[in-house]
Amino acid sequence: MMKARAAGVKVWWDINRCPVPDDVDVGRVGPCIRRALEKLGYCGPFNITAIGILTDVPHDFLRQVYSSGMAIHHIPLDITEVTGALIYWSWTHPPPANIMLISNESIFSNILDTLCRIGYNVVRSILPDGSQQGAASTSTSPEYLLWESILASLRADAMDAWALQGDNCGSETAEPALRCQQCIISVQSFEKFTTHGFENFTTHLQSREHAHNAQYYCNIDEEKKKPKRGKRRKKRYRS
């Protein structure tokens, strides 16, 4: 178990559902998550990705997140694509690997329970309610690091300002990843973001190309929401 904890932690931050209040310095979010995980016994490298519909996030806020050393990952569909990102990550990081999802959406408990059952060490950010208690009890020693606790430790009156100075979110990559899942799928445009940086990435998010591809996913989402009609039975005639 100690060897697994030393292997580092991949953290996914649901940036749409878990926003940072105005009185909190965004640049301190990553270091605070890192220190909280260290208190749980994780001592390896930390890699944090802010994932969500980034077109709904203010540009200046995104810049602060990126500048703090986090990766930023745009997805076209909310719950479906977050779940997909976790599954895709698990393909290239076999158990026992360490993962945390920061989100207040309880539906993600299903994929986290699955990862637990197959041997991953999962740190959760919300406590299970009554309906999820049974599923959680089948998981292997679940651990919790609540988003509310992270925010509380980030507030100016709860932590000395010098404590996190000079620290970062612990990413081992030379440059945090900039990923548009929507347009990788449709136009294979990921590579240009890693070389041209944040400004080109955010310019892309406001481009016609991106808006056109977004409409495709909006149509898919609308189709899923439509009530399904029952199949009409063919009328049989007596011969």
C-alpha positions, -999 to +999 in steps of 0.1 A: +000+000+000+028+024+009+045+017-025+012+025-043+008+058-024+043+068-035+033+064-071+016+098-072-020+109-077-040+119-107-066+145-097-095+155-119-112+188-108-148+193-120-143+230-125-179+237-134-195+220-104-168+230-079-160+267-085-137+288-064-152+317-045-141+352-052-122+355-019-100+325-027-067+328-047-070+303-076-033+299-077-033+282-042-059+255-051-034+231-066-008+233-037-036+230-012-049+198-028-014+185-028-008+191+009-042+176+018-033+145-001+001+143+016-017+143+049-036+112+037-002+096+031+003+102-007+038+113-013+045+108-050+041+133-079+008+150-083-009+159-115-041+180-115-064+185-145-093+210-144-119+194-166-153+208-177-171+229-203-144+256-204-165+280-225-185+286-194-155+296-174-141+332-174-109+337-194-090+353-166-099+325-142-087+299-167-055+318-171-049+316-134-056+279-133-032+272-161-005+295-147-006+276-114+006+245-132-027+226-138-037+210-171-070+223-185-093+199-204-124+211-223-152+186-228-184+191-249-208+170-228-208+172-190-212+139-172-206+116-202-172+131-210-160+133-174-167+096-170-150+089-204-119+108-193-116+086-162-120+055-182-095+066-208-070+074-181-074+040-165-065+023-198-030+038-196-026+037-158-033+001-146-041-005-109-030+000-083-029+036-094-042+066-073-070+088-086-092+116-072-122+132-087-133+165-072-170+169-079-202+173-061-221+152-086-231+119-070-236+101-103-198+098-106-199+074-076-207+046-100-174+049-120-154+055-088-169+024-072-159+004-103-123+017-102-122+008-065-134-028-072-107-034-098-079-022-076-075+015-079-070+037-048-097+063-050-100+095-030-135+109-030-147+145-026-183+138-014-196+115+012-220+088+001-257+093+008-280+066+020-287+053-015-250+050-022-238+036+011-242+001+000-221+006-031-195+024-012-193-003+014-181-028-013-152-005-022-118-011-009-111+014+020-125+046+005-109+078+015-124+113+015-111+148+009-141+170+008-142+201-015-156+222+013-126+213+035-102+223+007-120+257+004-120+262+041-082+257+042-078+281+013-095+311+028-073+339+039-082+336+076-077+298+076-041+296+063-010+316+065-003+333+032+034+323+032+026+286+036+019+280-001+043+305-016+067+290-041+047+258-043+028+245-073+003+217-080+031+192-085+027+184-122+057+165-135+051+177-171+072+206-185+041+223-197+005+217-185-017+200-212-042+220-231-069+197-244-101+202-264-117+168-263-145+181-285-123+191-314-097+163-311-126+139-319-138+159-348-108+176-364-077+161-347-065+195-336-048+187-302-012+190-312-013+227-320-023+236-285+007+220-268+031+241-289+012+274-292+001+277-256-028+291-236-038+321-257-042+300-289-061+274-270-086+299-256-089+316-290-098+283-304-126+279-277-142+311-291-137+302-328-163+293-354-147+259-358-152+251-321-187+265-321-196+244-351-184+212-335-202+222-302-235+224-321-230+188-331-227+177-295-257+199-285-278+181-311-267+147-296-276+159-261-310+171-273-317+138-289-309+119-257-333+141-238-362+134-261-387+108-249-383+076-268-414+065-287-425+029-287-421+009-318-453+006-338-465-029-343-471-039-378-508-046-385-514-082-395-541-091-420-557-124-423-550-141-455 
